[in-house]
Amino acid sequence: MFNFLFDEVHSDFKVHAKFGPNSVGVFLINLDRATERLEFVKPSIDQLNLPVERVSAVDGTLLSDEKLHEVCNFERFRRYFKMFPERGTIGCSLSHEKVWQKFLESDYEFALVFEDDVVFNPKELRSCVDRAIEKKDLWDILSFEMIHDGFPLKIGDLYEDKRISLYLTSVKHSGCYLINRSAAKKLLEKFSPIIMPLDHYFTASWEFDIKFAGVEPRVVKQNFGSSQIKSEFSEKFSDRKTKISNAIFNTRRAIIGFVYNLYLFVKDFMCHKQWFAR
């Protein structure tokens, strides 16, 4: 009823059938040339005391024009966002796609995914992850790093003053998130060709029949120098047709996202006794 973004479903990826219950693997996305970032973030990640795999990020600057147009629908991206995607944006999306595939081939039930430009308190984050797994029925993707307020609605307590929340308005970023196998599989099925930045896939959760939630107050921040994604200038299209297409896209997305998350909140959480006992 809500779907309007994606048309095709792909299933040509590997899925490991067996996994350890409640097991978590850390996947750290890092460009081969970004050695300074790796040296900065790795000590904090090691303190989580979870198995870690560094994933070599896809460098969009090295992709041929032919490859870029193979993995991304430039025309649909332009209609939705009034610009063509930057090479770094495509590389970032392909890097997370690579992580989801590695995750599904692993024997973990959950993946904790990091980009390499984040800062956090390891003890605090590990406590949040452990508690989130105890409440795994509340989310499919749980983000620890976002921008924008998002008008959060609490759906569960987490750790100390931290809480799990749904969002009625837009939030962005993908610097650190916890994802289950079902969500990774559903994202992969509709991910190609790329039609929007990665973080927009998460918040279009109605398209995948998943629950996207976040942790409030937020416990991870992106804070390591200048972006390695925003490495080029993208000209905005200002013709009337593109403006109308963009306005329709944003309006539909905002309304459907609001209704879908409010529906989840009312359906699954507002009737729970724990809500009235707050």
Secondary structure as a PSIPRED ss2 file (coil, helix, strand):
# PSIPRED VFORMAT (PSIPRED V4.0)

   1 M C   1.000  0.000  0.000
   2 F C   1.000  0.000  0.000
   3 N C   1.000  0.000  0.000
   4 F C   1.000  0.000  0.000
   5 L C   1.000  0.000  0.000
   6 F C   1.000  0.000  0.000
   7 D C   1.000  0.000  0.000
   8 E C   1.000  0.000  0.000
   9 V C   1.000  0.000  0.000
  10 H C   1.000  0.000  0.000
  11 S C   1.000  0.000  0.000
  12 D C   1.000  0.000  0.000
  13 F C   1.000  0.000  0.000
  14 K C   1.000  0.000  0.000
  15 V C   1.000  0.000  0.000
  16 H C   1.000  0.000  0.000
  17 A C   1.000  0.000  0.000
  18 K C   1.000  0.000  0.000
  19 F C   1.000  0.000  0.000
  20 G E   0.000  0.000  1.000
  21 P E   0.000  0.000  1.000
  22 N E   0.000  0.000  1.000
  23 S E   0.000  0.000  1.000
  24 V E   0.000  0.000  1.000
  25 G E   0.000  0.000  1.000
  26 V E   0.000  0.000  1.000
  27 F E   0.000  0.000  1.000
  28 L E   0.000  0.000  1.000
  29 I E   0.000  0.000  1.000
  30 N E   0.000  0.000  1.000
  31 L C   1.000  0.000  0.000
  32 D C   1.000  0.000  0.000
  33 R C   1.000  0.000  0.000
  34 A C   1.000  0.000  0.000
  35 T H   0.000  1.000  0.000
  36 E H   0.000  1.000  0.000
  37 R H   0.000  1.000  0.000
  38 L H   0.000  1.000  0.000
  39 E H   0.000  1.000  0.000
  40 F H   0.000  1.000  0.000
  41 V H   0.000  1.000  0.000
  42 K H   0.000  1.000  0.000
  43 P H   0.000  1.000  0.000
  44 S H   0.000  1.000  0.000
  45 I H   0.000  1.000  0.000
  46 D H   0.000  1.000  0.000
  47 Q C   1.000  0.000  0.000
  48 L C   1.000  0.000  0.000
  49 N C   1.000  0.000  0.000
  50 L C   1.000  0.000  0.000
  51 P C   1.000  0.000  0.000
  52 V E   0.000  0.000  1.000
  53 E E   0.000  0.000  1.000
  54 R E   0.000  0.000  1.000
  55 V E   0.000  0.000  1.000
  56 S E   0.000  0.000  1.000
  57 A C   1.000  0.000  0.000
  58 V C   1.000  0.000  0.000
  59 D C   1.000  0.000  0.000
  60 G H   0.000  1.000  0.000
  61 T H   0.000  1.000  0.000
  62 L H   0.000  1.000  0.000
  63 L C   1.000  0.000  0.000
  64 S C   1.000  0.000  0.000
  65 D H   0.000  1.000  0.000
  66 E H   0.000  1.000  0.000
  67 K H   0.000  1.000  0.000
  68 L H   0.000  1.000  0.000
  69 H H   0.000  1.000  0.000
  70 E H   0.000  1.000  0.000
  71 V H   0.000  1.000  0.000
  72 C E   0.000  0.000  1.000
  73 N C   1.000  0.000  0.000
  74 F H   0.000  1.000  0.000
  75 E H   0.000  1.000  0.000
  76 R H   0.000  1.000  0.000
  77 F H   0.000  1.000  0.000
  78 R H   0.000  1.000  0.000
  79 R H   0.000  1.000  0.000
  80 Y H   0.000  1.000  0.000
  81 F H   0.000  1.000  0.000
  82 K C   1.000  0.000  0.000
  83 M C   1.000  0.000  0.000
  84 F C   1.000  0.000  0.000
  85 P C   1.000  0.000  0.000
  86 E C   1.000  0.000  0.000
  87 R H   0.000  1.000  0.000
  88 G H   0.000  1.000  0.000
  89 T H   0.000  1.000  0.000
  90 I H   0.000  1.000  0.000
  91 G H   0.000  1.000  0.000
  92 C H   0.000  1.000  0.000
  93 S H   0.000  1.000  0.000
  94 L H   0.000  1.000  0.000
  95 S H   0.000  1.000  0.000
  96 H H   0.000  1.000  0.000
  97 E H   0.000  1.000  0.000
  98 K H   0.000  1.000  0.000
  99 V H   0.000  1.000  0.000
 100 W H   0.000  1.000  0.000
 101 Q H   0.000  1.000  0.000
 102 K H   0.000  1.000  0.000
 103 F H   0.000  1.000  0.000
 104 L H   0.000  1.000  0.000
 105 E H   0.000  1.000  0.000
 106 S C   1.000  0.000  0.000
 107 D C   1.000  0.000  0.000
 108 Y E   0.000  0.000  1.000
 109 E E   0.000  0.000  1.000
 110 F E   0.000  0.000  1.000
 111 A E   0.000  0.000  1.000
 112 L E   0.000  0.000  1.000
 113 V E   0.000  0.000  1.000
 114 F E   0.000  0.000  1.000
 115 E E   0.000  0.000  1.000
 116 D C   1.000  0.000  0.000
 117 D C   1.000  0.000  0.000
 118 V E   0.000  0.000  1.000
 119 V E   0.000  0.000  1.000
 120 F E   0.000  0.000  1.000
 121 N C   1.000  0.000  0.000
 122 P H   0.000  1.000  0.000
 123 K H   0.000  1.000  0.000
 124 E H   0.000  1.000  0.000
 125 L H   0.000  1.000  0.000
 126 R H   0.000  1.000  0.000
 127 S H   0.000  1.000  0.000
 128 C H   0.000  1.000  0.000
 129 V H   0.000  1.000  0.000
 130 D H   0.000  1.000  0.000
 131 R H   0.000  1.000  0.000
 132 A H   0.000  1.000  0.000
 133 I H   0.000  1.000  0.000
 134 E H   0.000  1.000  0.000
 135 K C   1.000  0.000  0.000
 136 K H   0.000  1.000  0.000
 137 D H   0.000  1.000  0.000
 138 L H   0.000  1.000  0.000
 139 W C   1.000  0.000  0.000
 140 D C   1.000  0.000  0.000
 141 I E   0.000  0.000  1.000
 142 L E   0.000  0.000  1.000
 143 S E   0.000  0.000  1.000
 144 F C   1.000  0.000  0.000
 145 E C   1.000  0.000  0.000
 146 M C   1.000  0.000  0.000
 147 I E   0.000  0.000  1.000
 148 H C   1.000  0.000  0.000
 149 D C   1.000  0.000  0.000
 150 G C   1.000  0.000  0.000
 151 F C   1.000  0.000  0.000
 152 P E   0.000  0.000  1.000
 153 L E   0.000  0.000  1.000
 154 K E   0.000  0.000  1.000
 155 I E   0.000  0.000  1.000
 156 G E   0.000  0.000  1.000
 157 D E   0.000  0.000  1.000
 158 L C   1.000  0.000  0.000
 159 Y C   1.000  0.000  0.000
 160 E C   1.000  0.000  0.000
 161 D C   1.000  0.000  0.000
 162 K C   1.000  0.000  0.000
 163 R E   0.000  0.000  1.000
 164 I E   0.000  0.000  1.000
 165 S E   0.000  0.000  1.000
 166 L E   0.000  0.000  1.000
 167 Y E   0.000  0.000  1.000
 168 L C   1.000  0.000  0.000
 169 T C   1.000  0.000  0.000
 170 S C   1.000  0.000  0.000
 171 V C   1.000  0.000  0.000
 172 K E   0.000  0.000  1.000
 173 H C   1.000  0.000  0.000
 174 S C   1.000  0.000  0.000
 175 G C   1.000  0.000  0.000
 176 C E   0.000  0.000  1.000
 177 Y E   0.000  0.000  1.000
 178 L E   0.000  0.000  1.000
 179 I E   0.000  0.000  1.000
 180 N E   0.000  0.000  1.000
 181 R H   0.000  1.000  0.000
 182 S H   0.000  1.000  0.000
 183 A H   0.000  1.000  0.000
 184 A H   0.000  1.000  0.000
 185 K H   0.000  1.000  0.000
 186 K H   0.000  1.000  0.000
 187 L H   0.000  1.000  0.000
 188 L H   0.000  1.000  0.000
 189 E H   0.000  1.000  0.000
 190 K H   0.000  1.000  0.000
 191 F H   0.000  1.000  0.000
 192 S C   1.000  0.000  0.000
 193 P C   1.000  0.000  0.000
 194 I E   0.000  0.000  1.000
 195 I C   1.000  0.000  0.000
 196 M C   1.000  0.000  0.000
 197 P C   1.000  0.000  0.000
 198 L H   0.000  1.000  0.000
 199 D H   0.000  1.000  0.000
 200 H H   0.000  1.000  0.000
 201 Y H   0.000  1.000  0.000
 202 F H   0.000  1.000  0.000
 203 T H   0.000  1.000  0.000
 204 A C   1.000  0.000  0.000
 205 S H   0.000  1.000  0.000
 206 W H   0.000  1.000  0.000
 207 E H   0.000  1.000  0.000
 208 F C   1.000  0.000  0.000
 209 D C   1.000  0.000  0.000
 210 I C   1.000  0.000  0.000
 211 K C   1.000  0.000  0.000
 212 F E   0.000  0.000  1.000
 213 A E   0.000  0.000  1.000
 214 G E   0.000  0.000  1.000
 215 V E   0.000  0.000  1.000
 216 E E   0.000  0.000  1.000
 217 P C   1.000  0.000  0.000
 218 R C   1.000  0.000  0.000
 219 V C   1.000  0.000  0.000
 220 V E   0.000  0.000  1.000
 221 K E   0.000  0.000  1.000
 222 Q E   0.000  0.000  1.000
 223 N C   1.000  0.000  0.000
 224 F C   1.000  0.000  0.000
 225 G C   1.000  0.000  0.000
 226 S C   1.000  0.000  0.000
 227 S C   1.000  0.000  0.000
 228 Q C   1.000  0.000  0.000
 229 I C   1.000  0.000  0.000
 230 K C   1.000  0.000  0.000
 231 S C   1.000  0.000  0.000
 232 E C   1.000  0.000  0.000
 233 F C   1.000  0.000  0.000
 234 S C   1.000  0.000  0.000
 235 E C   1.000  0.000  0.000
 236 K C   1.000  0.000  0.000
 237 F C   1.000  0.000  0.000
 238 S C   1.000  0.000  0.000
 239 D C   1.000  0.000  0.000
 240 R H   0.000  1.000  0.000
 241 K H   0.000  1.000  0.000
 242 T H   0.000  1.000  0.000
 243 K H   0.000  1.000  0.000
 244 I H   0.000  1.000  0.000
 245 S H   0.000  1.000  0.000
 246 N H   0.000  1.000  0.000
 247 A H   0.000  1.000  0.000
 248 I H   0.000  1.000  0.000
 249 F H   0.000  1.000  0.000
 250 N H   0.000  1.000  0.000
 251 T H   0.000  1.000  0.000
 252 R H   0.000  1.000  0.000
 253 R H   0.000  1.000  0.000
 254 A H   0.000  1.000  0.000
 255 I H   0.000  1.000  0.000
 256 I H   0.000  1.000  0.000
 257 G H   0.000  1.000  0.000
 258 F H   0.000  1.000  0.000
 259 V H   0.000  1.000  0.000
 260 Y H   0.000  1.000  0.000
 261 N H   0.000  1.000  0.000
 262 L H   0.000  1.000  0.000
 263 Y H   0.000  1.000  0.000
 264 L H   0.000  1.000  0.000
 265 F H   0.000  1.000  0.000
 266 V H   0.000  1.000  0.000
 267 K H   0.000  1.000  0.000
 268 D H   0.000  1.000  0.000
 269 F H   0.000  1.000  0.000
 270 M H   0.000  1.000  0.000
 271 C C   1.000  0.000  0.000
 272 H C   1.000  0.000  0.000
 273 K H   0.000  1.000  0.000
 274 Q H   0.000  1.000  0.000
 275 W H   0.000  1.000  0.000
 276 F H   0.000  1.000  0.000
 277 A C   1.000  0.000  0.000
 278 R C   1.000  0.000  0.000
